[in-house]
Amino acid sequence: MHETKLAEPLGHRVIAKISWRILPLILLSYMVAVMDRANISYASVQMNASLGFSAAVYGLGAGVFFIGYSLFEIPSNLLLVRFGARRWIARIMLTWGLISGLMAFVQTPAQFYVMRFLLGVAEAGFYPGVLLYLSQWFPATWLCRAVSRFYIANPISFMVMGSIAGLLMSLDGALGVAGWQWMLLVEAIPALVIACLLLLYLPERIETTAWLSEPEKQWLLDHHAADHAASGAVQHDFWRTLCNPVVLGIGLTCALTFMCANALTYSTPKLLMQATGWSLGTVGYAAALANIPTVIAMLAVCWHSDYRRAPHYHIAAMLAIAAVGGLGMAWAFQAPAGQAVVSVLAAYCLFNAATTVVGPLTMPAASATLHPANRAVAFAAINTIAQVGNFLGPVLWGYAAGRTGSFQFGLNIVPFILLIPLGLILFMRRNRPRTIVLATAAA
């Protein structure tokens, strides 16, 4: 019945309006966030040699971002509720833009660690805050599709970053500035610009929105009220939210998935250069093109997940595909050079698309059993747990590479780690309670 109502002309008009008003700004914001977080994967090709950073130093620096990010996830999301999404997300973008630019001036491992930690603190709360914000605008039957339409910023950012990395780093020595410094400085500027756009144009609440008519506002409020009623009554217990099986299970699924994905993400340029013998510029364009299947897969899978109302099964399918892609990469790196080029790129496309699509599926899987009053803490808690995996991935990957002298050990073990969250998400689907009521201290 709910889906039928969404098919009404009024419903289509409302969803289209809020999609065009909100999602482009959010997409741009997230795209810049991912670029500023991950652009050291390209910078490292020059930076590590210039500053004398080992694989272990770089891996720890790449991963320490997620410590700062994790520690401030929940406080940041609660402050977003207090000050409003428009102001708080703009504040996040302003601070991470400034810190991302300052990353260009690090000279020692200690400075590298501190700046990466501060970048994590600055960005903390952005992703769960955006999820909370979208859940306040889009009805439940549209939430996964809405999330996918901003989450495609993740692969798009790697497409943009890969396309321009070689160009920016070719400025090496211009005005006495290294190529990797040029890249970090230039790519920090969009965050500052978008922070101003968010303050000017991001709508705050349904009730105060001028571009929705009264019938449209009422339609949206009625559907949210129906979603809220279906999720059960709220209970005011902060710690039960943090310890709830759904929060812990979804968080662990994300942590293990992101651990594997991030391990490869921060070494992708070096991996592809090693396998293909191509220059950094060529590898950048290849990595950019490899993200096109990710965008297509994300939109298609999330649409189908909303249509079937089965996010758990879609997550499991993506994890199975990612494991196959991981096995393909492990095999391809030992194949003859001619086969390796095609095999590595094909396996990387498969692995990258599948692990990336898991992200937008997990929060809708959790939100079906979360009362809206509980989501600020629950979404932040899930993302905090996920950051443990994001931190451990680059650190363990760098340690293993340093100990063994190659990436092969990491490539061999990643596919088998992915089987753990696959089994966990199927167990959760089989044993999930019909209604789980969570709570926040602020409710």
N, C-alpha and C positions, 0 to 999 in steps of 0.2 A: 504493500500500500504506500509506504514511504517512497519507494522508487517510482511508483506511478505518479505521485504528486510532483516529484522532481521533473517528470516529463512534461508537465503543463507549461504552456507558453510563458506564464508569469515566472515560473521557476527557472526556465532557461534564460530569461532576460536578466533575472537577478544574479544568477551564477556568472553569466557573461560580464555583467557590469563589474562585479567585485573582482573577477579574474583580471580584467584589463586594468583596473585601478590599482590593484595591490601586487599581483604577481610579477610584473616586469621590474618594479623597484626592488622587490625581495630577491628576485633572480640575480639582478646586477650586484646587489649587496653580497650575496653568498658567493658569487663568482669571484669577486675581488678578495673575499676572505680566504677562499681556497688558494688563490694565486699567491697571496701574501704569506700564507702558511707554508706552501709547498715549493715556492720558487727557489729555495735553496737546493732542491734536487738538481736543478740546472746550474745554479751558481757554484755548487760544490766541485764541478768539473775544473774550474779555475781556482776557486777559493781554497780548496783543500791543499792544492799544490803551492799556492801563493803564501798561505799562512802556516803550512806544515802540519795540517790536521790529519791524523790517522783515520782509518775507517771506524775505529771505536770512538774516537773523539767526535767525529761527525755524527755517528749513530746516536750517541748520548745527547748531543745538541739538538738533533732532529726530534728526538723523543721527549726531551725535557719540556718542550712546549706543552705537552699534554698534562704535565703535573700542574702547572699553573692554571691551565684550562679546567682541570678536574676540581681543584680546590675551591674555585669560585663559581662553579656552575649553579649550585642551589642558591647561594646568596644573590647572585646576579639575577636569577629568574624571579626571586621574591621582590627584588628592587624594581624589576620590570613591571610587576603587578602594581607596585606602589606609585611609580612615576609615569607609567604608560609606555606602550610599545614604541610609539613614535620617538619620544625623547631618548629612551634607553637604548634602542638599537642604533640611533644616530650617534649617541655617546660612545658606544662600542666601536663603531666604524672610525670615528675621529681618533680615538686613542690607539687603535691597532694600526691605522695608517701612519701615524707619527712614529710609533715604535718600529714598524716594518722598514721605514726609511732609515732610521738610525742603525738598523742591522748592518748597513753598508759600511759602518765605521769600526766594526769589531776587528781586533788584532790578535787576541789571545783566546785559548779555549775557555777560560773563565768568563771573559766578556761575551763570548758566543753563547755559553750556557745561560748567563743572566738575561741577555736580550731575548733569547728564545722563551725563557720562563715568563718574562714580562709580556711578550706577545701573546702567550697563552692566557695570562691573567686578563689582558685587554679584550680578547675575543670571547672569554668565558660567558656563557649564557646566550650567545647569539643563536645557535641552532635550536636548542630547546625553547628559547624565547619566541623564535619565529614559528615553531610548531604550535606553541600555545596560542599565539596570535592568530594563526590560520584556523585553528580549531574553534576560535571565537567567531569566525566569519563563515566558514564553509560547513554545511550540514554533514553528518557522519558519512552518508552515502557518496559524498564528493571529496572527502578528506584525502584519501590516498592519491587521487588524481591531482588535487591541488598541491600536495606535497611533492609529487613527481615533477610538476611543472616549475617548481622553484629548485628542486634538487638536481635537475638537469644542468644547473649551473656548475655542478661538480665536474662532469666530463667536459662541458664547454670551456671551463676555465683551463683545463689541461690542453685543450685544443688551441686556445689563444696563447697560453704560456709557451707551448711547444713551437707555435708558429713564429713568435717574436723573440724567443730566447736567443737563438743564434744571431739575430740582427742586433739586439741590444749588447750582447757580449762581444760582438765584433767591433764595438766601440772601444775596445781595450786600449788604454793609453791615451785616449782623447782627453784633453785638458788635464792630463796627469791622473785620471781616474781609471781604475781597472774595469774590465768588462763586467765582471760579476757585481761590482758596486753600481755601475750604471743601471743594471737590470733591477736591483733592489730599490734604488732611488726612484726610477721612472714608474715602476709598478706599485709604489706606495701612493702616488698622486690620486688615482681614481677613488680610493677610500675616502679621502678628504672631500672630494667633490660630491660623492654620493651621500655622505653624512648630511650635507646641506640640503640635498634633494629630499631626503627622508623627512627632515624637519618641516619642509615646506608642503609636501604632498602626501605623506602616508596618513591615511584616515585612522582615527583612534577608536571610535565606537559606532555601532550600528545606529543607535538612537540619534546621534548628532550629525549623521552624514547627510550632506546637502544634495548629493547626486543620486540618492535613492528616494523614490516617491513613498508616501505613507503606506500604500498597499504593499509595495515591495519590502519595506522595512518590516511590516507585520508578517508577511509570508516568511521572511528569514527568521524572525523571532519565534514564530510558531514552530518551525522545524527544529530550531535549537531547543525549545522547550520540550518537544517530543523526544529528542535525543537525550536530554538531561533526565527525563522521567524514566527512560529505558535503562539508564545506567545505575539506578538505585539511589537510595538516600545517602547523603554525605555523613561521615563521622569525623569528628575533630580530633585526630590523633596523628601527629607528625611522624612518629617513629613507626607506626604500623604502615605508613606509606612507604618508608624507606625499606622496610623488611618484607614487604608483600611479595609472594612468590612470582607474581606477574612482573613486577619491577625487576626483581633479581634475575628471573629467567630471560626476559628480553634484554636486560643489560648484559648478561653473560654471553648471550648469542651475538650481540653487537661487538662485545669486547674481543671475542675469539675471531670473528670475521674480519674486523678492522685491524687486528694484530697482523693477520696474514696479508691483507691488502696493503697496509701501510709499510710493511717490511719491504715490499717490492716497489711501492710508489717512490720512496725516497732514493732508490737506486736505479730506477727505470732508465735514465739516460746512460748510465755506465753499463748496465746490463745489455741494452740494445747496441751500444757502441762495441762492446766486447763480442757480441754474437754476430754482428753484421760487418764490422770494420768501417762503418760509415762515419762521417764527421758529425759533430754536435748539431749543426744546422739541419742536416738530412735526417738525423734521428729525431730532432724536434718536430719536423713536419710529419714523419711517420707516426710518432706518438700522437700527434694531433688528429690525424686521420683515423687512428685506431679507436678514438673516442666517439666517432660517429655511430658505430653500432651500439654503444652504450646509451646514447641519447634515445635512439629508436627503441631499444629494448626496455628502457625505463618507462617511457610513455605507454608502450603496449602492455607491458606486464602489470603496471599499476592500474591501468584502465580495466584489464581483465580481473585483477584482484578485487576492485570495487564492484564489478559486475557480478562476480561469483561470491563475493563476501567471504573469501577464504585466504587471507593474507598468510596464515601459517604454512599452508601447502605451497604457496608461491615462494616463500622464503626458503623452504626446504629444496624446492626445485632449483632455485638460483645457487644455493650452496653446493648442490650436486654438480651443476654445470661448472662452477668455479673450481671444484676439485679436479674435474676432468681437464680444465684449462691449465691448472697448476701442474698436473702430471705431464701434459703436453710440453710445457715450458721446461720441466726438468729433463725430459727426453731430448728436446730440441737442442739444448745447450751441449749435449754430448754427440749430436749428429754432425755429419760432414758439413763444411761451411756453406755449400750450395743449398743444402736442405734446411740448414738452420735459419737462414734469413726468412723464408716463407713460414716455416714451422713456428719460430719464435713469435713472429707478428700475429699469426693466426691464434696461437695459444694465448698470447697476451690479450688480444681482443676478447676472447672467450672469458678469461679470468677477470679482466678489468670490468667488463660489462656485468657479469654475474655478481661480483662482490659489491659493486657500486649500487646495483638495483636493490640489494638487501636493505640499505639505509632507509629509503622512503617507505618501505613496507613495514618496518618494525613498529613505528609509532602508531599507525592506524591499528596494528594488531593489538597494541596495548590499550589504545584509547577506547576501544569498544567496551572495556570493563572499568574505565576510570570515570568517576564523576568529574564534571568540569572544575569543580572547586578543588579537586585534588591534583589537577594536571600540572600546575606550576612546579610543585615539588617532585611529582612522579616523573615527568619528562626530564627534568634536570638530573634526577637520581639515575635514571636509565643512561643518560648521556655521560654522566660522571663515571659510571661503571665501564661504559664503552671506551672512555679515554685511557683506562688502564691498558687495554689492548693496543690502542694507538701509541701509547708510550713504549710498551714492551716490544712492539714489532720492530721499529728501527734499531733499538738498543740491542736486542738479541741477534738481529740480522747482522749488525755491524760487528758484534762480538764474534759470531760464528765465522764471518768472512775474515776477520783478523786472525783467528786461531787456525783456520784451515787454508787460508790463502786464496780462497775462491768463494763464489756465491752458490756453488753446487749443493752443499749440504743443506742450506736454507731452502733451495728450490725443491729438494727431495722430500723435505718434511712438511712443507706448507699444505699440500693436498690432504694429508692425513689429519692435520689439525682441524681442517674444515669439516671433517666428518663428525666432530664433537658437537658443534652448534646445530648441525643438521639433525642429529639424533635428539638433541635437547628440544628443538622447536617442535618436532613431531610428538615428543612426549608431552609437551605443554598443550598441544592441540588436542591430544587424546584425553588428557586429564584436567582440562580447564574447567573451573566452576562456571556455572551459568551466569552468576552475577558476583562481581568482586567489587566491594566498596572500599575506596581508599580515602585518605584524609590529609588535610594540611593544617598547619598551625594557624595559617592566615584566614582560613575559610570562616 
